[in-house]
Amino acid sequence: MIAPPLVAGEDLSVVTGQLGRAPHPMSAVAIRCPFGFPAVVEDLPYDDLGRPFPTLYYCTCPTLVAAVGRLESDGGVARWTARLGTHRQLARSAADAAADSAVRRHDLARDHGLAMLDGGASLTTGVGGVGDLLAVKCLHAHVAHALARPGYVLGDAILAEVDDPWCDDGRCAALASYGGGCTSGDDRAGGANDVSPPDRGSAP
């Protein structure tokens, strides 16, 4: 069986530049920013050596990462963990997202023929790799899941508190040839959701 293609070309170059390092193997660009560059990617659950990677959807856009980081720095993780423990709808959505992730991660491991040093144990963890579904470990993981899988109630609620998630100048265009190996925009992985472009006229 031939494994599906991984993210490559311009998208790989941009994500490498966004992270400042070689990224974990990515199966797809899950969502793009208003300027068409990768913002959230879908990661394979294991690397080439069979080592687990617990996060299915990963924020790569530097502006988005910084915006969510500000929310975390303001006590967001503790605040949302407390809400999750007392709000039935939020708890149900977290459980549903974990189940959805488990199915997708199992499918990715099978379709890509991945070795699993942990015997598949990490495939059933919650969003962000948590074992306790009533704990919030990383707001970035929940925001990424909400953007990649619309309708995720907990992630949507967290995302609603994020201020200025996108830049207004398409700065990732400068990363299109980062690290070499990119060709053109035609190499961008398909299937990603696009965020509507911002009103450039109202930008400061």
C-alpha positions, 0 to 999 in steps of 0.5 A: 500500500502506498502511503498518502503524501505528506506536507511538502513544497512551499507549505513545508518551507513556510512551516519550517520558517514559522517554527524555526526548525524542522517540523514533525511529519505533517499529513495535511495543512488543516487551516490557512490564515487569511493570506493563505499560509499554513496556520494549523497543521495535522501531525502524524501520531508517530515519527519515523522512529516510532516515537509518539507525538500526542498532538493531532492539530498544531498551531504554526502561525506565529501570530496565532501562537503568540495570541493564544500564548497571551491568554495562557499567560493570563491564567487561561489554562487554570481558568478553563480547567476550572470551567471544564470541571463544572460545565457539562457541555464543555466536558462533553465536547472535550470527550467528543473531541478526544474520541474524534482524535483517536479515530483520526490518529488510528487512521493516520497510523494505519494509512502511513504504516507507522511504527509505534514504540508505545504499542499505540497507547498514546493514540487514545489520549485527549486533545493535547495528549492529556490523560484526564479529559477534564484537564486542560494542558495547552490552549494552543491544542484546543484552539488548533482543534477548533479551527481544524474541526469546526463545532468543537464547543470547548475550543470555540469558546477558548478561541473567542477569548483570543485577541488579534489571532492573525497578522495584517501584512502576510509576513509569512510570505517571506518564509516561502523559501525558508530552508530551500526545497520549495517551488510554488504555491501549486505545491500547497497541500489541499483540503485546508480550510481558509480563513476569510481575508481581513479588511486591509483598509482598516489595518493600522 
